């Protein structure tokens, strides 16, 4: 009886451990899905194209942030900022999934080790998008956003900047 109880306890602990491992893999970008490539295109502030394996262009939607739309205030500057930070540079791509348009959603790590998302938020060229930014790193990005807002950097110079997700809804009316 004692052996079977120990076996059940061991199985229970093993199952809990495996569940924890599975959850952690689901809640963070998997390093097995990380790769490097050269940024060959900038569609807008939060969408870039990276050349994978020196031959396959991959359109990437930046994870967790939302930049102003092109026709929105600060939209062109956000695109220019993204271009300045990463165009024609080798970046690391940490895939987090696919969006509804089939684009790869990823965290982009710049050559200096910072993330493109972090830099755009700190420069006041993007918002952290609470609806989609769920990883622990989002707290750091939110702190950077708060600092940019307090300092009146980038889009925070405007009296009442409108987040792109609200702007898109209002522009459809």
N, C-alpha and C positions, 0 to 999 in steps of 0.2 A: 504494500500500500504506500509506504514511504517513497519508494523508487518512482512509482507512477506519479505521485504528487510532485516530486522534484522534476520529473520529466515535463509535466504540465507547466510548472513554473518557468522552466527553461524555455519551453516553446512560447509561453506568454511573453517573456522578456525579449526573445528573439523577434517575435512578431511586432512588438512595440518599437524595437530598434529599427526594423525594416520600414515600418510606417514613418518613423521620423526621418529616415534617409530619403524615402520617396517624397515626403512633403518638402524637405529642404531642396531637393532637386527641382521640384515643380515651382517653388517660390523664388528661385534665383536663376539667373542665366547660367547655363551649363557650360563649363569650360571646355567640354568636349565639342561644343558647338561654336567655339571661338576660332577665328581665322584672321589672317592679315591680308590687306590689299591696298591698292592705290585708289584714292578718291578721284573719280574721273568726271563726276557731274554733280551739280547742285540744282535741284528742281525748285526748292524754296528753303526757308530757314530750317525746316525739320525733316526734309527728305533729300537724301543724297544717293549717288550711285557709286559703288565700289567695285573695282575689278578684282574678281576672285580667281585665283590660280592663273593670273596674267592673261585670261582669255574670256571669262564669263562675267558680264556686268550684272550686278545685283542691286536692285533698287531697295533702299533701306529707309524706313520710317523710324525716326529717333524715338527710343523708348521713353515714356514718362513725361515728356514735355510737349508744349504746343507753342509754336511761334506765330506771330501775327500773319494773317493771310497777305498775299501780294497786294491786294487792293485795299488793305487795311492800313491804318497808320502804323508805321514802323515795319511793315512787311518787307519792303525793299531793303531796309537796313538790316533786318534779320537775315535775309538771304545773303547780303554782302558780308555780314559777320561770319556766317557759316562758311562762305567761300574763303575768307581770310584765314580762318582757323584750320581748315582741313583740305582745301582743294590741292590736288597734286601731291598729297602727302601720304605716306604709308600709315595706315591706322589698323588697330585691332578691332574686330567686330565680334561682340559677345551677343549672340542671338538669343532673343527672348520669346520668339514665336512669329506668327504671321498675322497681319491685320486683315480686315474684311475685303481689301482690294488685292490680297495676295502678296503684298510687300513684306519683306523681312522686317521685323521690329527688333531693334538691337540697341545696345549701349555701345557707343563709339569711343575708343580710347585713343587719344592723340599721342604723337611721338613723345611729348613731355610727361606722359603718364596720367594726365588729367582726362576727364571725360568731356566730350564735346557738349553734352547736355549741361554739365556743371558750368562750363565756361559761358555758354549762351545765357543761362539763367543769371549768373553773376554779372554779366555785362548788360543785363536788362533787355535782352533780346528774345526772351521766352518766359513762359509761365511753367511751373510744375503743374502737371495736369492730374489733379487728385483722383479723378475717375479711373485713370489707368496706371498711375505711378504707385505701385504697391510694395516694391522692394525696400529693404532697409536704407539703401542709398538715397531714397527719395527724401528722407528726413534731412540729410545733409544738403540736398539741392534746395529744399524748402527754406533752410536757414540761409543759404546763399541768396535766394529770392528775397527774403525779408531784409537782408543787408542791402541789396540793390535798391529795394523800394525805399528804405529809410534814407539812403544816400541820394535818391533821385536820379539814379543811373538809367540810361537808355529810355525805354518806354515809360519808366516811372517818372520821367520829367513831365509827362502829360498829367493834367488835373485828375482825370478819371479814365485811365486806360481800360479798354474793354477786352476781356479774354477772348481769344479766337473762337472758342466753342460757343460763346454767347453771340459774338459777331456773326457767325455763320447762320445761326437761327434767325437773327434779326434781318440779315441781308436777303433771306428767302421770302420775307413777307412782302 
